[in-house]
């Protein structure tokens, strides 16, 4: 069937009369008076002999807030329609739980499997803030469902960049995690209008080293293809497709790592070609990620005893905040205040092993009865009420 004949026009769900109600619901679900108070008081807060230092920027970014607004508004604009959401709206379990409670049902984002068969033209489908790969959009348009798109504008900027690379015959080197929703969506755009574009997803500096070695003629073809299996465009040929490369990033990567990677690839091209004519770069880390990382570096100038980072364990930007903080101070990555089991133990996420482990809160225990300086930050998808609960839990246990 012709997609144009089935495609439904997009509807603006953020109408003034709807948003008034949505704002009230969002305040009720996620806001915190305490956090607003701390922000206006210079981000420092004393409770008993515990001193809390909050980062200058933390918690919900504009893109996340917009996505949540749109999802809540869709529920009000289509009260009698079935509403589906592809994957998570953002990476925070509490927000996703609230949406489920509102009757918004989940569809898998990893593949267009048979669960999509139950979606009918009368249904509404919400696209999450990270976007979805183009085959999902095509399939939904073809079904004629009402699409409500919450894709963040910063993610779309990356798509524009990789589409341009594809149009110019340049291979996109995407600094990101191949299995992350956003990178998967970006990779599909890197194939370009005709599906012939090339891309390679590079996750870390070890991947970058292997890529650079290959560019400089020192790589092993089989080992290269094995290493990047599932992380490159179909039929990717490193001997043919690394001639002209352009870098783009998942919006939530660690800025310093991205800069290092960019330099490594540029140096490799210069070493191979004698100049950087075949190298293109466009920093696509979003402002919110950057601001939260900068604010954390600033926060870490304080003489903190311990740091708590609050956010979803699958949140990329939160994970990078944890990686920055733990270089400076003992750091615990928690999803909510409930992870703080007692004054001695925290069930925290280990970003290296990617599992929750029970850890002893040594800096807290060592300072029992004495003053304690606690740093707090949270990822771009973390609601303020979860940060408040964390502060109150720590203060309560230290009474
Ligand atoms: S973290 Fe950045 S890319 Fe993600 S929703 Fe927020 S502003 Fe958009």
Boltz pocket constraint, residues with backbone or C-beta under 6 A from the ligand:
constraints:
  - pocket:
      binder: B
      contacts: [[A, 61], [A, 62], [A, 63], [A, 64], [A, 129], [A, 152], [A, 153], [A, 154], [A, 155], [A, 251], [A, 252], [A, 286], [A, 287], [A, 288], [A, 289], [A, 317], [A, 380]]
      max_distance: 6.0
